[in-house]
Each structure stands twice: as structure tokens, then as C-alpha cells.
Amino acid sequence: MRMRNVLWGLLFVSPWVIGFFWFQLYPLLLSFYYSFTDSTIVKPGKFIGLDNYVKMLTVDKDFFPSIKVTMIYALIAVPAKLAFALLIALILNIKGKSVNLYRTIYYLPSILGGSVAISILWRFLFMKEGVVNQALSFLHIPPINWLGSPHVALGTISMLVVWQFGSSMVLFLAGLKQIPAELYEAGMVDGAGRIRMLGMITIPLLTPIIFFNLVMQTINALQEFTAAFVVTNGGPVKSTYLFGLKIYDEAFQNMKMGYASSLSWFLFAMILILTLFIFRSARSWVHYEDGGK
């Protein structure tokens, strides 16, 4: 009977196990091997050692600029997204008949926002004669070249990611529900206002969720591709040329699959280092209910 239960368990988990090994682990190991070859998208190449990594650090003129653009993008998108998600969560942390409907409406952009269709819609909204500039002209404000100016384009595509704040908002809402009401009552008795209670009670008790959202959104931001590819295609003058877009161009435009694999592994290493840095810094600002850090 025990063996039968084990066999049934293996049968039920086999789709996931097969999918993991075939569609995730095997491509991961294969890309690691390709990063040491001069393979193209149509044929495997010969082993060239560390030449791809030397090339990206010494020869490739777009390597460091794309990293710089990606880091600036993450510094804009991640804090803005978390701040906006927390603000909406605080507003929706009330009891009411229609509050669940509003929570659902605010969550919808997270489901739709990463799609190509929404990115195309975003491009039409912010084009020179788009809806946004028409609204500005109605208010007698000069039109802004949202997608054609190197100083504005990166912020424009960052707003598309900030608009997808729903998942972070849901986590913040769950955290707000766990904060004991007695703490706010004690704060009111001591004469603390809403702003002071936000800084002394709400934010400190939400730091574990802020930490989780910070890690996940940083990883997502460093891997961003769709917005830069569909909305601006890396322009103007490569001001939105994110690292994910560079990997795509090397693999599918220049047909250099080996070099693209080495870029992917560099991105993996960069994400790993930044994640470890966030984990290390969490010791000084993340507080848990049991007093641990």
C-alpha cells in the first residue's frame, strides 16, 4: 500500500518534474555551455573559452550603456511602484460594501499590463499626437515628446511598470490586515497623528513585506523586456536600451546565440549580487514580530 501511494504521488508530480527538467534545468545548463562557444541560432559553434566574456567587457560598446540604462530604470520603477502600491493599499484598507470591487479593479493592470497589447496601447497614448498630449493641450500645456526625447522616454516606459502595482498592493493589504488595531488605539491615546502612526507603526511592521516586494520587483525590473521592445524599441538614441533588449538583439537579430548566452549569465550574476546585497541590508531595516532580523 505504501509503495502504491508513492507511485501515485510520483505519477501526479511527474508533469511538473518533467517540465522542470526539460523546459528549465536543461535549457539553463545548455545556455551555460553555449556561453563558452561561438554558437549561432542555426548551428552550434566551437568552444572558445572566456572570449565572449572578454568581448562584453572590453569590445562591446553597448554593454556598459545598457547596464546603466537598466539600473536607472530599476531605480525609477521599483521605488515608484512600491510607493504607489502602498498608497493604494492604505486607501483600500477600509471596510465597505464596494471595497472588494475597487480592489479587483486596481489589481487588473497587473494581469494585463505585461502584455504586448497593453504596451502598444501605451505607445499610442504617449505618442506626439496621442491622448495624453491632447489632454495637455486642452489644459493649455505644451505637448511633451514622451517617446522621442532621450530625457523623458525611460521615465515613460517606467510608468507602464508602475501601473502594474496590483500584486504588490495585495501583499501590502494582507500586511495591513495583520497589524493589531490596539497599536493604533494606543497611538491615538498618546496623541499621535496619522502621519506619525504611519511612520512609527505601519511602516516598521510592514518592513518584511516591503523587503519581499523590493526583492521581487528588483528582479523583475532588471529582466524587463516587453516595454522597451514594443514601446520604444530601445530608442531614442538607445536611451531605453535595456539589457534584456540587448540580449534579444544579440540572439535573434545578430544570430549570436553563444554571446547572448554569456550576456544572460552576466545578468544572472548581476541579479544574484544585488539580491544578496538587499538581503544583507535587510538586517538593519527589516523588523519581525518575534524580534528577529
C-alpha positions in Angstrom: 0.0 0.0 0.0 2.8 2.4 0.8 4.6 1.7 -2.5 1.3 2.2 -4.3 0.9 5.6 -2.7 4.4 6.5 -3.6 3.8 5.5 -7.2 0.6 7.5 -7.4 2.4 10.5 -5.9 5.2 10.3 -8.5 2.6 10.0 -11.2 0.9 13.2 -10.1 4.1 15.2 -9.7 5.6 13.8 -12.9 4.2 16.6 -15.2 5.9 19.2 -13.1 9.2 17.2 -12.7 9.4 16.5 -16.5 8.6 20.2 -17.3 11.2 21.4 -14.8 14.0 19.3 -16.1 13.1 19.6 -19.8 12.0 23.2 -20.1 14.0 24.9 -17.2 17.0 22.9 -16.0 18.2 21.6 -19.4 18.0 25.0 -21.2 19.7 26.6 -18.2 22.7 24.2 -18.4 22.7 24.3 -22.2 22.9 28.1 -22.2 25.8 27.9 -19.7 27.7 25.7 -22.2 26.7 28.0 -25.1 28.2 31.0 -23.3 31.6 29.5 -23.9 31.1 28.9 -27.6 30.6 30.9 -30.7 27.3 29.2 -31.5 24.7 30.9 -33.7 20.9 30.5 -33.7 21.1 28.0 -36.6 24.2 25.9 -35.7 26.3 25.0 -32.7 29.8 26.5 -32.7 33.2 25.6 -31.3 34.4 26.0 -27.7 36.1 29.4 -27.3 36.6 29.6 -23.6 36.1 33.1 -22.0 36.2 35.0 -25.3 32.5 36.0 -25.0 33.0 37.4 -21.5 36.2 39.2 -22.5 34.4 40.7 -25.5 31.5 42.0 -23.5 33.8 43.7 -21.0 36.3 45.2 -23.5 34.9 45.4 -27.0 31.1 45.7 -26.9 30.3 49.4 -26.9 26.6 48.8 -25.9 27.4 46.6 -22.9 28.0 49.2 -20.2 25.5 51.8 -21.5 22.7 49.1 -21.5 23.6 48.2 -17.9 23.5 51.9 -16.9 20.1 52.3 -18.6 18.8 49.2 -16.8 20.0 50.3 -13.4 18.4 53.8 -13.9 15.2 52.1 -15.0 15.2 49.9 -11.9 15.9 52.9 -9.6 12.9 54.7 -11.1 10.4 51.9 -11.5 10.9 49.9 -8.3 10.6 52.6 -5.6 7.8 54.3 -7.5 5.9 51.1 -7.9 6.2 50.1 -4.2 5.3 53.6 -3.0 2.2 53.8 -5.3 1.2 50.2 -4.3 1.5 51.1 -0.6 -0.5 54.3 -1.0 -3.4 52.5 -2.8 -3.3 49.7 -0.2 -3.6 52.3 2.6 -6.6 53.8 0.8 -8.3 50.5 0.2 -7.6 49.2 3.8 -11.2 50.1 4.9 -14.4 48.3 5.4 -17.2 49.0 2.9 -19.7 47.4 0.6 -17.8 48.2 -2.6 -14.2 47.9 -1.4 -13.7 44.4 -2.8 -14.8 45.7 -6.2 -12.3 48.5 -6.1 -9.5 46.1 -5.0 -10.3 43.9 -8.0 -10.3 46.9 -10.4 -6.9 48.1 -9.1 -5.4 44.6 -9.4 -6.4 44.2 -13.1 -3.4 46.2 -14.5 -1.1 43.6 -13.0 -2.8 40.9 -15.1 -3.0 42.9 -18.4 0.0 45.3 -18.0 2.7 42.9 -19.2 1.1 42.0 -22.4 2.1 43.2 -25.9 -1.3 44.7 -26.5 -1.1 47.0 -23.5 2.4 48.1 -24.5 1.1 49.0 -27.9 -1.8 50.9 -26.3 0.8 52.7 -24.1 2.8 53.7 -27.2 -0.4 55.2 -28.8 -1.3 57.0 -25.6 2.1 58.8 -25.4 2.9 59.4 -29.0 3.2 63.0 -30.2 -0.5 63.3 -31.1 -1.7 60.8 -28.5 -4.4 61.0 -25.9 -2.0 62.3 -23.2 -0.7 65.2 -25.3 -4.3 66.0 -26.4 -5.3 66.2 -22.7 -2.4 68.5 -22.0 -3.3 70.8 -24.9 -6.8 71.0 -23.6 -5.2 72.4 -20.3 -3.1 74.8 -22.4 0.1 72.9 -21.6 2.7 72.4 -24.4 2.9 68.8 -25.7 5.7 66.7 -24.4 7.7 64.3 -26.7 7.2 61.4 -24.3 8.8 58.7 -26.6 11.1 60.8 -28.7 13.1 62.6 -26.1 16.1 60.8 -24.5 15.4 62.6 -21.2 11.8 61.5 -21.0 11.4 58.2 -22.8 12.9 56.0 -20.0 10.5 57.5 -17.4 7.6 57.0 -19.8 8.2 53.2 -20.1 8.8 53.1 -16.3 5.3 54.4 -15.8 3.9 51.3 -17.6 5.6 49.1 -15.0 4.4 51.3 -12.1 0.9 51.0 -13.4 1.2 47.2 -12.8 1.3 47.7 -9.0 -1.6 45.2 -8.2 0.4 42.3 -6.9 2.5 44.4 -4.5 -0.7 46.2 -3.4 -2.4 42.9 -2.5 0.6 41.9 -0.3 0.6 45.3 1.4 -3.1 44.9 2.1 -2.5 41.5 3.6 0.2 43.0 5.8 -2.0 45.9 6.9 -4.7 43.4 8.0 -2.2 41.8 10.3 -1.3 44.9 12.2 -3.2 44.9 15.6 -5.7 47.7 15.9 -4.6 48.1 19.6 -1.4 49.7 18.4 -3.3 52.4 16.6 -5.6 52.9 19.6 -2.6 53.3 21.8 -1.1 55.8 19.4 -4.3 57.9 19.4 -4.3 57.9 23.1 -0.7 59.2 23.1 -1.8 62.0 20.7 -0.1 60.7 17.6 -1.5 61.8 14.3 -2.0 59.7 11.2 1.4 60.6 9.6 3.3 59.8 12.9 1.5 56.5 13.2 2.3 55.7 9.6 6.0 56.2 10.3 6.1 54.7 13.8 3.7 51.8 13.5 2.6 51.0 9.9 5.9 51.2 8.1 8.0 49.3 10.7 5.5 46.4 10.8 5.3 46.3 7.0 9.1 46.1 6.5 9.0 42.2 5.9 6.5 42.7 3.1 8.4 45.8 1.8 11.5 43.6 1.8 9.8 40.8 -0.2 8.3 43.2 -2.7 11.6 45.0 -3.1 13.4 41.8 -3.9 10.8 40.5 -6.4 10.3 43.8 -8.1 14.0 44.5 -8.5 14.5 41.1 -10.1 11.6 41.8 -12.5 12.8 45.3 -13.3 16.3 44.0 -14.2 14.8 41.5 -16.6 12.3 43.9 -18.2 12.0 43.5 -22.0 8.4 44.0 -23.3 8.0 47.7 -22.6 11.3 48.7 -24.1 10.9 46.5 -27.1 7.3 47.3 -28.0 7.0 51.0 -26.9 10.4 52.5 -27.9 12.5 49.6 -29.4 15.4 50.9 -27.3 15.3 54.4 -28.7 15.6 57.3 -29.0 19.4 57.1 -29.3 19.3 54.0 -27.1 18.1 55.9 -24.1 15.7 52.9 -23.3 18.1 50.2 -24.5 17.6 47.8 -21.6 19.9 44.8 -21.0 17.1 42.4 -21.8 16.6 44.1 -25.2 20.3 43.8 -25.9 20.2 40.0 -25.1 17.3 39.7 -27.6 19.2 41.6 -30.3 22.3 39.6 -30.0 20.4 36.3 -30.0 17.7 36.9 -32.7 18.9 39.9 -34.7 22.7 39.3 -34.8 22.2 35.5 -34.5 24.9 35.2 -31.9 23.4 32.7 -29.5 26.6 32.0 -27.7 27.3 35.6 -27.0 23.7 36.2 -25.9 24.0 33.3 -23.5 27.1 34.9 -21.9 25.1 38.1 -21.6 22.3 36.2 -19.9 24.6 34.6 -17.4 26.1 38.0 -16.7 22.6 39.3 -16.0 22.0 36.3 -13.7 25.2 37.2 -11.8 24.2 40.8 -11.5 20.7 39.9 -10.2 22.3 37.5 -7.7 24.7 40.1 -6.4 22.0 42.8 -6.0 19.7 40.3 -4.3 22.4 39.3 -1.8 23.1 43.0 -1.1 19.4 43.6 -0.4 19.3 40.5 1.9 22.4 41.8 3.7 21.0 45.3 4.1 17.7 43.9 5.5 19.4 43.2 8.8 19.4 46.9 9.6 15.9 47.9 8.5 13.6 44.8 8.4 11.9 44.0 11.7 9.8 40.9 12.5 7.2 40.5 15.2 9.4 37.9 17.1 12.2 40.5 17.3 14.3 38.7 14.7 16.1 40.3 11.7 
